[in-house]
Amino acid sequence: MNEYEQLESNLIVLPNDFGAIVNDFNVTKIINTEASAALKDLLHRYKILIFKKQALSDEELIRFSTYFGELFTTGKHNPALGSDKKTSPIVYIGNNTEKYKQAYLGHQEVFRHSDHQWLEKPSSVSMLYAIEIDEGAPDTLWTDMVAAYQLLPKQMKERIADIDIITFNPFFRPFGEVRSKYIDILKTVPPGNTFPHPLVRSHSTTGDKILYLHEAYEMEFKDLNFQTGSLLHHHLVSHINSINCEYSHSWEKDDLVVWDNQSTSHYRTSFDGEISRVLKRISIAGSKPIR
Ligand SMILES: [Fe+2]
């Protein structure tokens, strides 16, 4: 059995081939190039890989993440979560700031997004490792944005084929302020550099077409007037909400979930701040999205 067959024989594939649980895989073991390629292949095929019951030091988590590519970094001119005080590639996503002083995002709702869409080169892959999950901590909900594209009517695919989406960097706004908003650029120009990306992008490895849409940040469609653009955004969001292309992950401590950050977006609801929910995130560098 080669590395790929071995990994595949231990998989539980989730409905609609969206997500797979990889059983009997200890992510702390050092793997060879073929196994690393097999892991990436599985990720591209199923878009989300779930590894249960992993006991990982930071070093082990970082080493495992590098099997998927180089670590994501960004500079102060184009900031991202945690880039202000970056000493480690691990960013704490959590609300228990008494215990985890460096944790971000609190317990507010985090609208559907993929990581770093406002940057020139958004992450290709991200992963979360659950370290403290109280009962009642909410799921993370992933959406298959390849399916979201495929399920669009033909006329809509033609209509949006050449549109670019501009996402304004949220880290030039006061931290914690929710800025999920279609912008009227004639009235407000949010601060920071912008990098327009194709609204329909192609996956850098699989070539799959992806609906590259989010609801989390200030954004606009380039060269469309406010009324046309905001209506189109609303229409596309309604489409995504109307189709069944999601996976909801109910967290347990020591879960490690890796996702293809090109072909998926993710969401979590707000929750009671007394419930502790803390995860470590690592993100992997990506390339400039192409049409
Ligand atoms: Fe995220």
Residues whose N, C-alpha, C, O or C-beta is under 5 A from the ligand:
A	BS01	LIG	D115
